[in-house]
Amino acid sequence: MLNQVKVVLVGTSHPGNIGSAARAMKVMGLHQLVLVDPQCDVDEQSMALAAGANDVVKSAKVYPTLEAAVADCVLVVGSSARSRTLDWPMLEPRECGAKFVENGQSAPVALVFGRERTGLSNEELQICQYHVSIPANPEYSSLNLAMAVQTLTYEIRMAFLDHQQSAFPEATQIEYSRHSELEMFYQHLEKVLTNTQFISKDKPSQVMSKLKRLFSRARPEAQELNILRGVLSSIDKSVSRK
C-alpha cells in the first residue's frame, strides 16, 4: 500500500527542501516523490540533505501542473491551513492516515504540499478531495516543509501498521473515480448547466466551485460517476431535440 502513495511538492523553491522531504518520506517507507513546476533544480544540496534517500530524489517525477501529477489518483489530499474563504472537507492528520490506507490498497493516492511561502492556490486546493491541517501550537505554528511531510507521512505509516495488525476492519474494495475521470465529469456538468441556462457562460465559477465541493464530499464511486455521466448525456440529447 505504501508504494501507492505519492508525495507531491508544488512549486518548491529551495533545493534543500526536496532532499529533506525525500529523507522524511524514506524514513516512513514512502518512495514516490513528485515535483510539480519546481522553481529550483535538484542539486548537491538536495542530495546532501537527502542523507541516504538519494534514490528517492533521483527517481522523482516532474510534472508541469498538479492536475497532470494526480490524474491517475483515486484520493488527493492537500496540506493546508484552515481557510475561511474556501470551505472544503477537512481531515485531521490521523483521519488522513486512515483514508490513505482505505483508498491506497490497489490504486495511487496523493498527499500534496504547497509552496514554502504561499502554499497551494485556491485552484490547486479545489483539485483535492480533502484538505488536511496539522493542529500545531496556534501561538507558534511555524512548520517547515520537511516537518509537515514528516508529520503526515508518519500518520500514514502508523495507519498502515495498524491495518497490518488488524486494528482496522478489512477495508471494502471500493473502486473510486480517478481525478481525470472527475475532471471530465465536471466539464460535462458545466456544459450541460450552461446549455440549460442554469449557469451563465460569463460567470460559471462560483456555482461550479460549490458543486465540486459537493462531489468531493460525496466521493462518487466509479459506477456512480458513470450513472451521473449517463444522466448528463440524456439531458444533452433532450436539449438537442428541442
Sequence and secondary structure as in RCSB ss.txt:
>XXXX:A:sequence
MLNQVKVVLVGTSHPGNIGSAARAMKVMGLHQLVLVDPQCDVDEQSMALAAGANDVVKSAKVYPTLEAAVADCVL
VVGSSARSRTLDWPMLEPRECGAKFVENGQSAPVALVFGRERTGLSNEELQICQYHVSIPANPEYSSLNLAMAVQ
TLTYEIRMAFLDHQQSAFPEATQIEYSRHSELEMFYQHLEKVLTNTQFISKDKPSQVMSKLKRLFSRARPEAQEL
NILRGVLSSIDKSVSRK
>XXXX:A:secstr
 GGGEEEEEES   HHHHHHHHHHHHHTT  EEEEES SS   HHHHHHHTT HHHHHT EEESSHHHHTTT SE
EEEE    SSS   EE HHHHHHHHHHH SSS EEEEE BTTTB  HHHHTTSSEEE     TT     HHHHHH
HHHHHHHHHHHHHHTT S       B  HHHHHHHHHHHHHHHHHTTSS SS  HHHHHHHHHHHHHH  BHHHH
HHHHHHHHHHHHHHHH 
